[in-house]
Amino acid sequence: MSIFEDIKKDARESLRQRDTDTVTALRSGVAAIQEKCTSQEERTNPPDELAISALRAHCKKLQKAIDMKLPAELRGQYMREKLYLEDFLPEEKTAPGLQEAVQAAVDELEATGNPAMIGRVTGHVMKQGKGFSGAEVSALARELCSQ
């Protein structure tokens, strides 16, 4: 079952249980995924890579909202929403797989010794949708491109 289907299934179950906080959070996740889709076919059954990317972006937006000086009730709502949605995201990969992916991108783009290529290398790795953290990819790309 895909991530999108899991979210929709959990939203239906939460709706039956009248858990409005969970339903609201999961519906916002569905909306974030569908917003990123380009075709009608993708909207009904988006690939997991797209769903993961959309959920990560939505969680980042929620974190920015949490960090703002908002009323405690609203901040709490955003925190709960972020926690619900993060349950559907795979764990971010650790350094060994990351090192290989970034090194392959640096080699492919011939970016060794060219710090101006950091953004391209980062983008190239992130487009692969393998669950890496953008900050970690960028830091490693900076290190490898500067050598």
N, C-alpha and C positions, 0 to 999 in steps of 0.2 A: 504494500500500500504506500502511496506517495505521501510526502509531507503535507501537501495541500489537502488530500483526502483525509488524513489524520486530523488536521485542524478542523475541517468541516464536520467530521464525525464527532469530535469532542465538543464542538459548538452545539450540535444538535442534542447531545446528551446533557450538556449543561443547561440548555433551554428547557428540557424536560424536567430537570431538577430545580428549575427557577433560580439558578445561580447567575444573577445579572452581571456581576463583575467579570466572571469568566467568559460569559457570552460576549460582552462588550469587547474584551481583550481579543478574543479569538476572531470576532468579526472584523476588528481593525487589522488583524494579521491577514485575513482573507482579502480585505480591500487593498492592503499594501501589495500583496502578491499580484492581484488582478490588475492593479494600476501599472505594474511593470510589464505586463503582457502586451504583445503587439498585435496578435491575431485572435479571432474568436475561438479558434481551436485551443490556443494556449490558455485562454481565460477559463476554459472548462477543465483542462487537464494540463496545467503548467509543469514543465520539467523540474525536478528537484533542485538543480543548480540555480534556476531562476528563483524558485521559492526561497532557497537559502539566502541568496543575494538580497532579495526584497525584505526578508525578515531581519537580516543583519542591519540593513539600512534603516528600517523602521525602529529597531531597538536602539540604534545610535541616536535617532531623532528623539526617542523617548528619554534617553539618558540626558541629552541636552536640555530637554524640558525639565527634567528632575533637578538638574543643576541650577536652573534659574530660580530666582526668588519668587516662588509661587506660594499660594496658600497651602497649608499642610494637607488639607483634604485632597486637593488636586494633585499634589506631589505624590501622595500615597496611592492615588488611583493610577498614576503613570508607572509607579514602581511595581504595583501588582500586575499591570498589563505587561510590562517588560518581563517580569518573572514568568508569567504564563507562556509568553511567546518564546522565551529562551529555552524552554523545555523541548521545543521542536527542532532546535538547531543542533547539528552535530558538534562534537567537541572540536575545537580548533587544533589543527595538526601541530606537532611539536617540531623542534629544530631539525632533526635528521631529514625528514621529508621536505621541509622548507628549504634547507640548504641545497639539496639536489635540484629542486624546482627553480630556485633563483639562479643557481650556477648554470643550469641549462639555458635559461632565458638570457643571461649575460653572454654566454657563448654564442647563442643563436643570433642575438642582436649585435654581436661584436662590440660590446660596451665596456670591456676591460680598459681601465685607464681613462675613461670618459665620464666624469661626474654629471655631465649634462644629460646622460641617458638614464638616470635614476628613475625618472617618471615613466619612461617607456618600459623599462624592465619591470617595474612595479605593476603597471597596467597589464603587461603581457602575462605575468604570473597570476594576477587576480582574475583575469578573464578565463583562466582554466577552471575556476570554480571548485577548487579542491579544499575549501574550508580554511585557508590560511588567514591570519590576521593581517590587515593592511599595514598596520604600524610595524609589525615584525618583518613583513616583506620589504617595506621601504627601508628600514634600518639595515637589513642585510644587503639590499641592493646598493645602498649608499657605501657600505663597506667594500663590497666586491667591485663596484664601478670605480672606486677611488684607488684601487691597487695598481 
